[in-house]
Amino acid sequence: MEKAKKLKKYPKITVDAIIMVDKESIVLIKRKNQPYKDCWAIPGGFVELGETLENAVMREAKEETGLDIKPIKILNIYSDPNRDPRGHTITAAFICEKIGGTLKANSDAKDIRIIKINSIETIKLAFDHDKILVDFNEFLKEE
C-alpha cells in the first residue's frame, strides 16, 4: 500500500482596500469579530477561489463599507507569516477611489469612519495595517 501523501499547506491570499476620500483621508472599519475585535482596520478580506485580486478588493470593500470602488494601483504586497494570528496570509494592498455607493458599516464591520492619514498613529489598528498605512503615507509624499 502506497504511503499517503503529506498534505502541503500554503498561505491564504487576502486583499486590503485603502479607499481614498481625498488626499488626506481614508475609510477605516472597526472590526466586529476576532481577531482584533474592536480594532480599526483597512477594509479587506480573503480572495475566493476563481476570483481576481481586483474583483476581490471591490467585493470586500462593498461588503464592508457599502462603497463601490475602483482599484487604482497595488501599494505593496505584505507577506510576513505572522501578520495574521489565524495563519499565514499574503495581502495585496490596493489604493482605491470611491466611485459610488453609500458609506455604511456592513458585514463584519461594527463601525466605519473617514480618518485623516495624519491621525493614524493615535488609532489602534488590526494586523499590520499600521505598517501598510505608513507605506501609504510615504507613497502620498512622493506623489
N, C-alpha and C positions, 0 to 999 in steps of 0.2 A: 504494500500500500504506500502510495506517494505521500511524503510529508505535506501537511497543509502549508500553503504559502503564508508567510508572515504578512499581515496587512500593514502597508505603509500609511503613515499619517502625514497629511500635508496641511499647510496653513490655509485658513479661510480668507477670502477676499472681501474687503469692505470698501465703501466709498464715503467721503465726507464732503458736504456742500457748504463752502464758505460763500454765503449769499450776501453780496454787497448791496446795501441800501443806497449808499453814496460813498465817496472816497474816505469817509471817516467812520462809517457804521456798518455792522453786520448783524445777522439774525442768529441768536442762540436759543436753544431749548433747555428747559430744566427736565432732567430725566425722571420718569415716573417709576422706573424699575431698576433693579440691581443688574449689573454692577453700577456703582456710582449713583445710586438713587439720590435725588435732590441736588445733584451737582449740575452745573451748566455744561452744555456740550454743543459742538458743531452738529447740525442735523446730518444724519447719515445712517448707514446700516449695511447689512450683508447683501452681496450680489447673489441673485438667484441663478440657478442653472439655466443656460440658454440666453442670458441677458448680457448686454454690453455694459461696460462701466458707465457710459454716458446715460443709457436708459435707467440704470440702477440709481444713479445720483438724482436724476429727475424724479423717479418714482419715490425714493426715500424723502426727498425734500417736500414733495406734495403730501405724502402720508403724514409727515411730522409737523409741517408748517402751514399747510393749505396753499402754499405758493407754487405757481408754475415758474420754473427756472430754465435758464439756458446755460449749460456749462461753457465757459469761455476758454479755460486752459487748465491743465493739471499743474498745481503749485509744486507738488512733490509726491513721492511715494515714501511711506513710513512703514518700516518692517521690523522694528525691534520685537523679538519674540515675547517680550514681557509687557508690551503696550496694552494688552487686554487680559484681565485676570481669568477670562473664560478659556483662553488658549491662544495660540499663535495666530495673529491676524496680520494681514498686509493691507494697508489702505491707500487708495489714490485720493488725495485731497484736491478737489476741484474748486477753482474760483468761478463763481456763478453770478449771473444777474437775474433779477426778478423780471418776468415778462407777463405775469398775470396772477390771478388768484387773490384770496383774502387771507391775511395773516391771522392764524389761529392755531392754538396748540391742539394737535391731533395725535392719534395712535399712542405711542409710548412717551409723548411729551406731556409733562404736568403743567408747564407754563412756557411762555415764549416772550422774548424781548428783543428789541433792537438795542444793540450795545455799541458804544463808541470804542473803537480799537484802542485808544489810549487809556481806557479804563479796565482792560482785561486783567491787569496784574492784581486787581482787587477782588477778582471773582474766582471762586473755587471751580476749576474745570475738570471734567472727566478725562480718563485715558491720558493720552499725550497731547491733548488739544492745546495746552499752553505752548508747547513746542511748535505745533502747526501754526498757531496764531502769531508767534514771534517771527516765524519764517514768512508769514503773510505780510506782517508789518514791514519786514525788510524788503519784500517784493514791492510794496507800495512806495517805499522811499526811493527805490531805483527807477520807478516809472516817471 
